[in-house]
C-alpha cells in the first residue's frame, strides 16, 4: 500500500494537502470526501493536458462529477488579464454555479490563473489544486494566493482564496525536464534557508534528486502551512516567504517573463545572501559558516543561477513596482544565517545600494 502523507492546513476554511504516488488516478474519490458531486471545471495548460487531463477526467467522472475542461497556452506569458477573461467566460458558458468547483491541474501559473478565476467568478466559488510540478507542490499550491501579472509587474492583481483540497501526485515529478525540476528546487532551497538547516544540509550535499519526494514536499508544505495559519493575509511573518522574490520578480520582469520563476528567485536569493554578508547584516555564526557561499553553491548544485546580466539599476527600477513596496519604503528579507531570516524595511532609495552589494556579473 503506498505511503500517503497528509498535512492539515488550518486556515479558514481548513483543508488537507495529500501527497503520494498515483493520486491523480483516484483524485475523484478523494475529492468526494470533501465535495458533494457537482460540476467540475478542470483548468490546465497545453503542456499538462496531454499528460494528465484524461486521467483526471476519468477519475472525476467515475466519482460522480460532471467534468468540463479549459486549456490555455503553457507559460508565464499566459498569466494576464486576457487569459483570466477567457477562463471566466468559459465558466459562465458552462453555467457553473456557486455549488460547483474549479480544479487547477498543473504548475504555478495554472494554479494562479484557476484560483484567481474561482475567486472572481460569482464573487467566489470553490477550487482545488492538483499540482504537477515541484514548484507548485512545495510552494504555490498551498496558502491561497492567486494572481496575474500586469505590464507594471508580477502578481499585481490577485486575491486570497484557500483551496478546498490539494492533491499532489508525486509520479508527476518524473515527467519534469531538468529546468522545470530546478524551478521547484529553488523554492525548496528557499525554505531550507528560512527555517530548516537539516534540509539545507541534504540539499547542500546534492541530494535534491534522490530525496524522498513526498518527504521533501511534506517538509516544505508543513513549514509554509504553519506560517500561513499564523498570518494568512501576509501582514507580517508570511512576508518571510518572499525571500529572494523582490529581486527575483525584478529579474522576471526585466526578461519579459522568459526567465522561469524559480531561476529568477534563485538569482535573487543569491544576491540577497551576498548583500547580507557584505553589508554586515549576516550574523557572526552565518559569517563563520560562510553561509552566503554555501547558499550560492547549493543553488548551483541544484542547476540554478546565482547571478543575472541585468544591471542593479534595472533591477532596482523594476523592483520598485513590486507589491511589497509601501509608499517610500520596501520590505526585504535578509538571510541572517541558514535557518534564520529577518524582515528589514528600508527606504526605497536604499534598494539600489543593497542590490549593488550582492550583484555579480
N, C-alpha and C positions, 0 to 999 in steps of 0.2 A: 504494500500500500504506500503510495507516495506520501512524503512528509510535507504537508502544507503548513505554512506559518500564517498566523492571523494577528494583526495589530489593530487594536481598537483606538480610533481617533475620537476623543471626547470633546468634539465641538458641538455646536447647536445647529442642526441635528448631528448626533454622533453617527459614525459609520465604521465599517470594518474593512481593512485592507488585507486581502488574501493573496498569498504568494506561493507559487509552486509550479511544477511541470504539468502540461496538458490541460490547464484550466480553461482555455478557450473552448475546448470540446464540450465542457459541461457548464459553461457560463450561464446558460439559460436556467438550469435547475438551481444554481447558486443565487441568481438574481430573484428567483421565485421566493426565496427565503425572506427577501426584504421588500419585494414589489408584487402586487397582485398583477395577473395578466393584463396587459394593456398594449397600446400601440408603441412600438419601439423604433425610433428613427436612429439608425446607425450612421454616424458621420465619420468618414475616413478620407484618406488621400490616395492618390494614384499609385503610390509605391506600396502601400499596405493592402489595398483592396484585393489585388491578385493573390496575395499570400493567405489572407485570413478572413475575408468577408464572407465567403461561402460557409466556412466552418462556424462562424458566429451566427450567421443567419439560421443555419440548420439547427443549432443548439437552442437558439431563442424560440424558433417556431415549434420545436419539439416540446418546449416547456409551456407553450400556450400563448406566446407573444405574437402579435401581428407586426411584421417587420417591413420597414421601408428603408432605403439607404440613399445617402448622398455622398458623392465622391468629388473632391476638388484636387487641383494640381498640387503635387507634393512640393514642400519647401517653404522657407520663411517668406518668400515673395508673395505667397497667397494669404499672409496674415494681415489683411487690410479690410477696410470698410466694404469693398466690393464683394469679397467672399462672404463676409458676415451677412450682407444684404441678401445674397443668393441663398444662403442656408435658411435665413428667416422666411424668405418667400417659399422655399421648399417645405418647411414645416407647416406653413399656412396652407399651401396647396394640398398637403396630405391631411389637413384638418385635424392636426393634433390638438388635444385639449389639455386642461390643467391636470388631468389624471394620467396623462401619458408621459413618456420619458425619452430622453436623448442619450445615446451611447457614444462615447468618444473612443474610437478604435484607432490607435496609432501612437505617435510620439507627441512631443510637447506642443507643436503647432496645432495638431488635431485637437488635443485636449483644451488648449486655449480657445480655439475657434468654436468648438462644440459647446464648451462650458459657457462662453460669453453669449452664444446664441440662445442657450437654455435660460440664461439669466434674463435675457431681454424679451423672449417670446412670451406673450401673455403675462408680462411682468414677472415671469419666473416659473419654469416647470422643472421637474426632477431631471437629473442626469447621472450617468455612471461613467466611470473611467475604466477602459480596457487598454492599459499601456503596453506598447510593443517594443519600446526602446529602453535602454538602460537609463538614459537621462530622464525620461518620463517616469520610470519606475522609482528611481531613487529621489526624485525631486518634484517635478511639475504636476504629477497626478495626485499629490496629497497637499492639502492646505486650502483649497478653494479659490485660489487666484485664477482669474481668467482675464484675457486681454487681447488686444490687437495693436499693431504698430500704426503710428501716424507718420506723416512725412517729417515731422519735427523730432521724432524719436521713437524708441522701442517701448511697447506696452503702455502707451499714454492714455489709452481708453480701455476700460475694463470694469469688472465687477467681482465682488466676492460671492461665490456660490459653492457651498460644500457639496460634494457628490453624495449620492445615496449609498454607493459602494464602490470599491476599487478592486478589480480582479486582475492580477498580474501573472501571466503565464511565462515562466522563465524559459520555456522552449523557444520563445520568440527571439531571445538573445542570440540563438545560433544562426539566425539569418542576417545579422547585422554586419555591415562592412567594418573594417578596422577603424575607419574615420568616424562612423556613427557610434561605434562602441566607445571610442575615445571621448566623444562628446559627453557620454554619461560618466566616464571615469573622472572627468573634470569636476563634476558635482560630488562624486564620492570623495575625491581628494579635498574639496572644499569642506565637506562635512567633517572629515578627519582633522583638518586644521582647526576647525571651530571647536571640536568637543571630544575627539576620540584618538588620543595618542596611540592606543593599541592598534586601531585600524590603520592609522598612518604608518606605523612600523611595517605592517603587512604590505601596504601599497608601496612603501619605500623599497621593499625587498623584491618588487616586481611581480607580486602575486595576483595582480588585478584580474588576469585572465584565468587563473586556476582556483581562485577563491570560490567557495560555495556561493553561487549567485543569489540563492534565496537568503542566505545569512547576510551577505553584503547589502542587499536591498532592505532586508528587515532592520538592520542596524541603522541605516540612513533614515528610513521611514520613522523608526521609533524616536530618533532624536528630533526630527522635524515635527512629528506629531506632538511631542511634548512642548516644543516652542509654540506651535500654533495654538494648542489648547490654552496656553497662558497669555497669548497675545494674538488673537485671531485676526484682527484688523490692522496689524502692523503699526502699532502706536509706540512700541519700544523694543523689547527683546527680539521680535521677529525680524527687525531690520538687520540683525547679525547675519541672517541668511543671504544678505546681499554681498557677502564677502567676494571681492573680485568683480562684482557686477557693474559698479559705476564706470570703471574704465572698460570693462568687457562690453557693456552696451554701447559705449562710445566707439569701440572698435567695430562692432557690428554695423552701426550707423555709417561710419566712415567708409566701410566696404560696400555700402548699398545692400547689406544683409547677405553678401556672398560668403562671408566667413561664418561658419556654424557657431551656434551659441556657446557650446562647451569649449571650443577652441578659443573663442574670444574671452570667455571667463577665465580660462587658464592663463592667458597672457595678462589679463587684468589682475589676477591673484599674484602672479609673479612680480608684477610692477609694484603692487602694494606691499608685498613681503620685503622687497629690496628697499622700498621707500621707508618702511618702518624701521629697518635696521639702520639706514643711513641718516635718518632724521632723529635717531635716539629714542624712538617710541618702543622698540622691542625691549623686553625685559632682560636683565642680566643673564637669566637662565637661557632665554632664547638666543642671545648672542653667544653664550658659551657653547651651546649645542649647534651653532651655525644653522639655525632653523631656516633662515631665508634661503641659504644654499640648498638645504635639504628639500624644501618645498619645490624649488626650481628643478632639482634633479629628479624628484618623483614625478613631476608633471612631464618632463622629457621622457622618462621611462614609460609613461602611460601613453606615449605617442602624441603629446600635446606641445604647443608652442609656449615659450616663456618671454617672447618679445613681439614687437609689432613694428612695421615700417611706417606707420602713421606717426606724425610728429607729436610731441607733447602739446604743442599749441592746438593742433587739430583735435586731439583727444579731449583737451580741456573745453574747447568750444562746444564739441558735441555733448560732453557730459553735463554741461550746464543746462541743457534742455531735459535732463533726466528727471523722473518723477520724485527722486529723493531730495531734490532741491526744495528749500523752503525760504522764499524771499531772497535775502542776501547771504544765506548760509546753505551748506550742504552737509549731509551726514555721510561719513565714510566709515568703513570697517577696517580696523587696524589689527593685524596679527601681532600679538604680544609675545607669544610662543606657541608652539604646536600644542593644541588643545585649549588655548585661551586667546580670545579676540575681544576687542572693545570697540564700542561706537565712539566716534570722535566727530563733533560738529565743528566745522571750520568756516570762515568767511569764504565766499566763492572766489575771492581774489587769491586765496592760498592754494586753490586746487592745482593750478598750473605748476607752482613750485613742488608740490607733492608728486605730481606725475613726472616731472623732470628728475626728481631724486631717484625714482625707481625705473626710469625708462632706459632701455638699452637697445641699440640698433641690432 
